[in-house]
Amino acid sequence: MISFDFAYFKPGTVEEAVRLFGREEGKGNKPLYYSGGTEIISAARLNQVRPGAVIDIKGIPECQGMHIREGDGQLVIGAAVPLTAVAESPFFPLLGDTARRVADHTNRNKITIGGNLCGQFFYREALLPFLLTDSQVVLAGPGGYRTVPVQLAFNGGTRLARGELLVQIISDCRYFHLPYVTVKKTKMEEIDYPLVRVVALKTETGIRAAFSGVSAVPFRSLRVEKVLNDRTLPLEQRIERVILSWPVPILDDVLGSAAYRTFVLRNTLWDVMNALEGGSA
Ligand SMILES: Cc1cc2nc3c(=O)[nH]c(=O)nc-3n(C[C@H](O)[C@H](O)[C@H](O)COP(=O)(O)OP(=O)(O)OC[C@H]3O[C@@H](n4cnc5c(N)ncnc54)[C@H](O)[C@@H]3O)c2cc1C
């Protein structure tokens, strides 16, 4: 049960959503955009959030659907598309295979791609394929629309301005046929938050890799990729170097100690790199 009252709005346009957010913010109502609602409802039941207003974005056409854009052939995904639809779509196999291991099927029916990227849970596993494919995000705020690289808005933490709405994610189809590996290691159960999630893509210029679960933010690091791709060194040495210079502290929590995560990360990197360098992906 949610123990407080709040206003519910379901605008039909991006402009109206942003305007409503500004108005409710001005009234001191601490509004939230509402997408799948799974995180907001769970947190509200525990009194961890108390929005005075929620703005449901599921009625906004731009936030719905996945399609290949005419002209430039880019894939456009609306922020309110549920993870099940993403997982079942044939367009972007790396994203589909990654999304398929987020939560269970029932929750994936509700959790949206935009919610996964913008929510407070720091895993944001569905972000990783977008980081590897240099995707763009369309954001809308009081100042209008802006389209920026996903790296700028989400790599290593979310950097949206207050009241800014994630409208769409745009990805370049030329990455979709490239060999990839997406691996999720959990503590016990198949469905759980990741102890280590590695998503990697083999491009003409080298292997790209992004990580979730290892540290308190999901990220892609060019420095990590440079070491991983340095074929003058044996793979074992490259992986040790990557781990020694890991750019963000390795998590030490109830899911696993830092030492255990490091152990799992080392083994996972070994498998991922062997699969991509050996060509079995
Ligand atoms: C049972 C369960 C299991 C989970 N397992 C995993 C997992 O394995 N891996 C993983 O990565 N995550 C997991 N999550 C986390 C989940 O991906 C996030 O909680 C996500 O935010 C839920 O999406 P939603 O659409 O329901 O978000 P909502 O509850 O609608 O919103 C969450 C937050 O994001 C903001 N927001 C949502 N959409 C937008 C937007 N378009 N623009 C700006 N702000 C927005 C909201 O204002 C709110 O603050 C799990 C969650 C649940 C409930």
The ligand as an SDF file (V2000), in Angstrom:
LIG
                    3D

 53 58  0  0  0  0  0  0  0  0999 V2000
   11.8480   -7.0480   -9.4660 C   0  0  0  0  0  0  0  0  0  0  0  0
   12.8920   -6.1610  -10.0850 C   0  0  0  0  0  0  0  0  0  0  0  0
   14.0690   -6.7260  -10.5610 C   0  0  0  0  0  0  0  0  0  0  0  0
   15.0440   -5.9220  -11.1590 C   0  0  0  0  0  0  0  0  0  0  0  0
   16.1600   -6.5010  -11.6730 N   0  0  0  0  0  0  0  0  0  0  0  0
   17.0570   -5.7450  -12.3330 C   0  0  0  0  0  0  0  0  0  0  0  0
   18.1790   -6.3310  -12.9640 C   0  0  0  0  0  0  0  0  0  0  0  0
   18.3830   -7.5370  -12.9320 O   0  0  0  0  0  0  0  0  0  0  0  0
   19.0320   -5.5020  -13.6340 N   0  0  0  0  0  0  0  0  0  0  0  0
   18.8260   -4.1540  -13.7160 C   0  0  0  0  0  0  0  0  0  0  0  0
   19.6100   -3.4670  -14.3710 O   0  0  0  0  0  0  0  0  0  0  0  0
   17.7950   -3.5770  -13.0990 N   0  0  0  0  0  0  0  0  0  0  0  0
   16.9100   -4.3330  -12.4280 C   0  0  0  0  0  0  0  0  0  0  0  0
   15.8440   -3.7400  -11.8190 N   0  0  0  0  0  0  0  0  0  0  0  0
   15.8140   -2.2780  -11.7390 C   0  0  0  0  0  0  0  0  0  0  0  0
   14.9090   -1.6710  -12.7910 C   0  0  0  0  0  0  0  0  0  0  0  0
   15.4930   -1.8060  -14.0710 O   0  0  0  0  0  0  0  0  0  0  0  0
   14.7460   -0.1790  -12.4340 C   0  0  0  0  0  0  0  0  0  0  0  0
   14.1730   -0.0830  -11.1550 O   0  0  0  0  0  0  0  0  0  0  0  0
   13.9250    0.6170  -13.4180 C   0  0  0  0  0  0  0  0  0  0  0  0
   13.9660    1.9630  -13.0130 O   0  0  0  0  0  0  0  0  0  0  0  0
   12.4620    0.2440  -13.4550 C   0  0  0  0  0  0  0  0  0  0  0  0
   11.9140    0.7760  -14.6320 O   0  0  0  0  0  0  0  0  0  0  0  0
   10.4890    1.4220  -14.6410 P   0  0  0  0  0  0  0  0  0  0  0  0
   10.1520    1.6930  -16.0510 O   0  0  0  0  0  0  0  0  0  0  0  0
    9.5320    0.6110  -13.8480 O   0  0  0  0  0  0  0  0  0  0  0  0
   10.8160    2.8020  -13.8770 O   0  0  0  0  0  0  0  0  0  0  0  0
    9.8630    3.7840  -13.0410 P   0  0  0  0  0  0  0  0  0  0  0  0
    9.5160    3.1640  -11.7240 O   0  0  0  0  0  0  0  0  0  0  0  0
    8.7400    4.2890  -13.8840 O   0  0  0  0  0  0  0  0  0  0  0  0
   10.8820    5.0010  -12.8190 O   0  0  0  0  0  0  0  0  0  0  0  0
   12.0960    4.8190  -12.1090 C   0  0  0  0  0  0  0  0  0  0  0  0
   12.8260    6.1720  -12.0180 C   0  0  0  0  0  0  0  0  0  0  0  0
   13.2580    6.5910  -13.3210 O   0  0  0  0  0  0  0  0  0  0  0  0
   12.6620    7.8460  -13.6780 C   0  0  0  0  0  0  0  0  0  0  0  0
   12.3010    7.7450  -15.0920 N   0  0  0  0  0  0  0  0  0  0  0  0
   11.6540    6.7090  -15.6890 C   0  0  0  0  0  0  0  0  0  0  0  0
   11.5540    6.9270  -17.0010 N   0  0  0  0  0  0  0  0  0  0  0  0
   12.1430    8.1280  -17.2460 C   0  0  0  0  0  0  0  0  0  0  0  0
   12.3550    8.8890  -18.4190 C   0  0  0  0  0  0  0  0  0  0  0  0
   11.9590    8.4430  -19.6290 N   0  0  0  0  0  0  0  0  0  0  0  0
   13.0040   10.0790  -18.3240 N   0  0  0  0  0  0  0  0  0  0  0  0
   13.4330   10.5210  -17.1070 C   0  0  0  0  0  0  0  0  0  0  0  0
   13.2530    9.8440  -15.9590 N   0  0  0  0  0  0  0  0  0  0  0  0
   12.6130    8.6510  -16.0240 C   0  0  0  0  0  0  0  0  0  0  0  0
   11.4550    7.9970  -12.7710 C   0  0  0  0  0  0  0  0  0  0  0  0
   11.1170    9.3380  -12.5440 O   0  0  0  0  0  0  0  0  0  0  0  0
   11.9360    7.3140  -11.4990 C   0  0  0  0  0  0  0  0  0  0  0  0
   12.7410    8.1650  -10.7490 O   0  0  0  0  0  0  0  0  0  0  0  0
   14.8600   -4.5150  -11.2240 C   0  0  0  0  0  0  0  0  0  0  0  0
   13.6840   -3.9440  -10.7150 C   0  0  0  0  0  0  0  0  0  0  0  0
   12.6940   -4.7660  -10.1630 C   0  0  0  0  0  0  0  0  0  0  0  0
   11.4330   -4.1250   -9.6620 C   0  0  0  0  0  0  0  0  0  0  0  0
  1  2  1  0
  2  3  1  0
  2 52  2  0
  3  4  2  0
  4  5  1  0
  4 50  1  0
  5  6  2  0
  6  7  1  0
  6 13  1  0
  7  8  2  0
  7  9  1  0
  9 10  1  0
 10 11  2  0
 10 12  1  0
 12 13  2  0
 13 14  1  0
 14 15  1  0
 14 50  1  0
 15 16  1  0
 16 17  1  0
 16 18  1  0
 18 19  1  0
 18 20  1  0
 20 21  1  0
 20 22  1  0
 22 23  1  0
 23 24  1  0
 24 25  2  0
 24 26  1  0
 24 27  1  0
 27 28  1  0
 28 29  2  0
 28 30  1  0
 28 31  1  0
 31 32  1  0
 32 33  1  0
 33 34  1  0
 33 48  1  0
 34 35  1  0
 35 36  1  0
 35 46  1  0
 36 37  1  0
 36 45  1  0
 37 38  2  0
 38 39  1  0
 39 40  1  0
 39 45  2  0
 40 41  1  0
 40 42  2  0
 42 43  1  0
 43 44  2  0
 44 45  1  0
 46 47  1  0
 46 48  1  0
 48 49  1  0
 50 51  2  0
 51 52  1  0
 52 53  1  0
M  END
$$$$
